[in-house]
Amino acid sequence: MTNFGKIQSYNDQSRSGIILPDQGGQPIPFDNQDAASDDPRPKIHQRYAYDTLLPAQGGELRAVNLRLQETHREQAESQAG
């Protein structure tokens, strides 16, 4: 199931961050390696779609497969090209 949230923080050195789910709940960590390859480095307050993964060995919930969500205006501008 796809979830949505905004980047709360991102650390360039560790290439990891925290995303805040739109539906509320606890912030979820992510690694930049889990972002779609064509996305630039995440910026604070950008909205992303993501999936979640709970490692089998009792690790913490993580956001994976992050995909930048453009606003309607950004979508129109990129299509007008």
N, C-alpha and C positions, 0 to 999 in steps of 0.2 A: 504494500500500500504506500502510495506517495504522500509525503508530509510536506509542509511548507513552514519556513521560518526565516528569521533575519539573523545575519552574522552579528554577534555581540562583541566578539574580540577575535583577533588574529595575530599570531606571533610569527614574524618573518624568519627568525632564527630557527625555531623548532618546526616551522611550516605546519602549525596546528592551530585550532581555534575552537570557539564555542558558538553554537547556533541556538537561538531561542525559538521554540516551536510557536507557531501562530495560535494553536489551540490551547496554549498554556502548558504548564508542567515544568519539569526540571530542564535546565539548559543541557544540551547534548554536545559532547566533544566530537571533533572531526580532525582528520589529517588532510593536508592539501592533496596528497596522493589519491584521496577518495573523491576529488572533484573531477568533473568531466575534463578531458584533456584540452579542449579548445577554450576553456574558461581562463581568464587571467586570474591572478592571485585575488582571493576574496577581499572585499572591502567591508568595513563595519557599516551596518544598516542596509546592506544589499539583501534582497529577498531571494531565497533559493528553494528549489524543490529538492527533496532528499528521501532516501529510504533509511531504515534503521537496521542495525545488526546487533544481536546479542551473542557474543562469543560463547561457544559451548563450554569452555572451561571456567565459567563463572566470572568472566570479565564484565566491564561496564558497558551499557548501551552506547553505541556509536552511530553517528550519522555517516552514511556512505552514499556514493553515487550522486553527489551534489551537482545540481544544474541551475545556473543563473536564470532567474525569472525576470524578463524585461517588463517594463511598464507598457501600457497600451501605446503611449506616445513613442517610446523607444522602438517598439515593434513597427509602428507606422513609418518612422524615420528610416529604419534599416530596409524596409520593403521599398520605399520611395527611391532609395539608393543613390 
